[in-house]
Amino acid sequence: MIKLVKNHHNECLYWEVCAKGRMLLVHYGVVGDIGWKKEIQLLPFQRAEKEMKKLAVELVFNGCEELEEDNLIAFIVQYPYEEEGIEEALKKDILWKI
């Protein structure tokens, strides 16, 4: 996975790509918003890692910076719930990395 960020007009933009089988999954947008997703089908001769790097190089050239996974902090957002609403609360708990 490659993660990039860029500060632009008082907003923090993000872009990330990962490989899933013969598909690249791209997720991008403004931090704090849902953002957008794009799937890119790899051709038989394309290697995922190489294609992900190609996509990232252009963005880095335009001012994005790469985030290293080892430097991120994991935290959990947990929503309050009543005892009978535990199933719904468990669906809302999200693992975030910042």
C-alpha positions in Angstrom: 0.0 0.0 0.0 1.1 3.5 -0.8 -0.3 6.5 1.1 0.2 10.1 0.1 -1.0 13.4 1.6 -0.9 17.1 0.5 -1.9 20.3 2.2 -3.9 22.4 -0.3 -6.0 25.5 0.3 -6.3 24.8 4.1 -7.3 21.2 3.5 -5.4 18.0 3.8 -5.8 15.8 0.8 -5.1 12.1 0.8 -4.5 9.4 -1.8 -3.9 5.7 -1.2 -3.5 2.7 -3.4 -3.4 -1.0 -2.6 -3.4 -4.2 -4.6 -6.1 -6.8 -4.4 -5.5 -9.7 -6.8 -5.3 -8.3 -10.3 -6.9 -5.0 -9.3 -5.5 -1.8 -7.8 -7.9 0.0 -5.4 -7.4 3.7 -5.2 -9.1 5.8 -2.5 -8.7 9.6 -2.4 -10.3 12.8 -1.1 -10.1 15.4 1.7 -9.2 14.1 5.2 -12.5 14.0 7.2 -14.7 13.3 4.2 -15.7 10.0 2.8 -13.8 10.5 -0.5 -13.9 8.5 -3.7 -12.8 5.1 -4.8 -11.5 3.9 -8.1 -10.6 0.4 -9.3 -8.0 -0.2 -11.9 -7.8 -3.6 -13.6 -4.2 -4.8 -14.2 -3.3 -6.2 -17.5 -1.7 -9.7 -17.5 1.8 -8.3 -18.0 1.5 -5.6 -15.3 2.9 -6.0 -11.8 0.9 -4.4 -9.0 3.8 -2.9 -7.1 5.3 -1.3 -10.2 2.0 0.2 -11.3 1.2 1.5 -7.8 4.6 3.3 -7.8 3.9 4.7 -11.3 0.7 6.2 -10.1 2.3 7.7 -6.9 5.3 9.2 -8.7 3.1 11.7 -10.6 1.4 12.8 -7.4 4.7 13.2 -5.5 5.9 15.3 -8.4 2.9 17.5 -7.9 3.6 18.1 -4.2 2.2 15.0 -2.3 4.3 13.4 0.4 4.4 9.7 1.2 3.3 8.5 4.6 5.2 5.6 6.1 2.9 2.9 7.7 5.4 2.6 10.6 4.9 6.2 11.6 1.1 6.0 11.8 -0.7 5.7 15.1 -3.7 3.4 15.4 -6.7 4.3 17.4 -10.3 3.2 17.8 -13.4 5.4 17.7 -16.1 3.8 19.8 -19.7 5.1 19.9 -21.8 5.0 23.1 -24.6 2.5 23.1 -27.4 1.0 25.3 -27.0 -2.7 26.2 -29.6 -3.8 23.7 -27.9 -1.8 20.9 -24.5 -3.5 21.1 -24.8 -5.1 17.7 -25.3 -1.7 16.0 -22.5 -0.2 18.1 -20.1 -2.9 17.0 -20.8 -2.1 13.4 -19.9 1.6 14.0 -16.6 1.0 15.7 -13.8 1.9 13.3 -10.1 1.4 13.4 -8.3 4.6 12.2 -4.7 5.3 11.5 -3.4 8.8 11.7 
